[in-house]
Amino acid sequence: MLSCEGQARAGHEVHLAFGPIYGPEGSLLQRVEKFNASVGAVSSALSNAFAGQGIAAAQVGGVRPISLHTLPHMVREVHPVKDHVCFHHELRPLIRKLQPDIVHTHSSKAGILGRWAAWKEDGNARRCTVVHTIHGPPFMPVEGGAIQRAKTRATNYAYTLAERFAARRCHAIVSVADAMTNEFLRRGIGDASQYVTVRSGMEVEPFLHTALGTGQDRASVRTALGLSDSDFVIGTVARLAQHKGHDDLLDALAEDLKRNPHWRLLWVGDGWWRDRLVNKAQSMGLGVREVGEQRAESAAQVLLTGLVPPERIPAMIRAMDVLAHPSYREGLPRTVPQALLCGVCPVAYDVDGTGEACRDMQTGRLVPPGNIAALRDAIRWCAEHPAERAALAARGREECRTVFSAQEMVRRLEEVYTKALQRTL
């Protein structure tokens, strides 16, 4: 969304195509509608101001609304029938109709179909420039029993073949982390000359600064969550889903949570694994409380916020003492630099590009993935060394304020588009 808004503000004509919005992760559709409404209001004001002078509002304001296109069959899971319909009856007709100069695809499933649809083999047709962003690897960790491991290896190999196919049908591949580039090249996907790293940008100001009187400051948020000043809060901002590491946090910290009455787990987000995780926590003797509920478990060790609007995420992170991100599968997790921007120390698994933002004992604590004991020790260290923990976060904050800004991302993407367009000519 931020890249779309940045391109629109630069005066480009931007179209956003997406699949059905459903599930507990929430949606950014309202964000787009709000942006378009603001653009419409400005355009209307400019039209009135220059009425009768023969000057269009777009010529003066330069900002255009983002055109939205819902693709009903662009679903998340692999689905041969829906994928076929999406490719032949939704994506290709849309691209033929729009005749874009650039098609920029995101993520694996949409990226494979989108690049294939945008790559015009017909020499008589105007070829558009195709750019793809890798936000995270589609390859799943190989784990479980023999049958499950075999299935995962087969799925990973199928994705590798599909990504190789798609890489031959784009001019540039953007990685959010150097680790993504290395992983894809190791699998023989694309050519090194196609890759460029552009960090996934964000609006850094809400994380860096708190507006007075808004209730977004640390003390106000902790009070609203039912937390005291003396509580040591280990928070996560992630879907309650597979490979996000919530199980590992429970396994690592259950005894510490019961032994230390002021330790709290704060889970920000929702997901399909919510009920299973709640049942597991309760079976381990931990109290669980939904934020806002008035129940006897007011001193519960595990707090769940449910789905939180994006604009509330900075406040949630500020309420934490540690941001725990023991995820097994990431590109470069946005929550890690977000925590650093808030002055909160991250503790994360060393997977994919996570270590490019969270460097152990420099800008956080980085531990081997799946190492429960190391995860426990790192969080204990944070609890026992508040001054050192704050110093790590402060160093990371200074590094992230420019590198992860939305403005820097949009600027870098403009450079990628310009070079990719030259490859198309």
GINORSUL-V34945 format. One record per run of one state. SS is the DSSP state (H for helix, E for strand, C for the rest). FROM is the first residue (numbers start at 1). LEN is the number of residues. If there is no record, write none. Layout:
ss: <SS,SS>
from: <FROM,FROM>
len: <LEN,LEN>
//
This chain:
ss: <C,H,C,E,C,H,C,H,C,E,C,H,C,E,C,H,C,E,C,E,C,H,C,E,C,H,C,H,E,C,E,C,H,C,H,C,E,C,H,C,E,C,H,C,E,C,H,C,E,C,H,C,E,C,E,C,H,C,E,C,H,C,E,C,E,C,H,C,H,C,E,H,C>
from: <1,2,10,15,19,29,50,57,62,67,71,80,99,102,107,108,119,129,135,136,137,146,168,172,176,178,187,192,195,198,202,203,205,209,218,225,232,238,246,260,263,270,274,284,288,291,296,300,302,307,310,319,322,326,331,332,334,342,345,350,354,357,360,361,364,368,372,385,386,404,405,406,425>
len: <1,8,5,4,10,21,7,5,5,4,9,19,3,5,1,11,10,6,1,1,9,22,4,4,2,9,5,3,3,4,1,2,4,9,7,7,6,8,14,3,7,4,10,4,3,5,4,2,5,3,9,3,4,5,1,2,8,3,5,4,3,3,1,3,4,4,13,1,18,1,1,19,1>
//
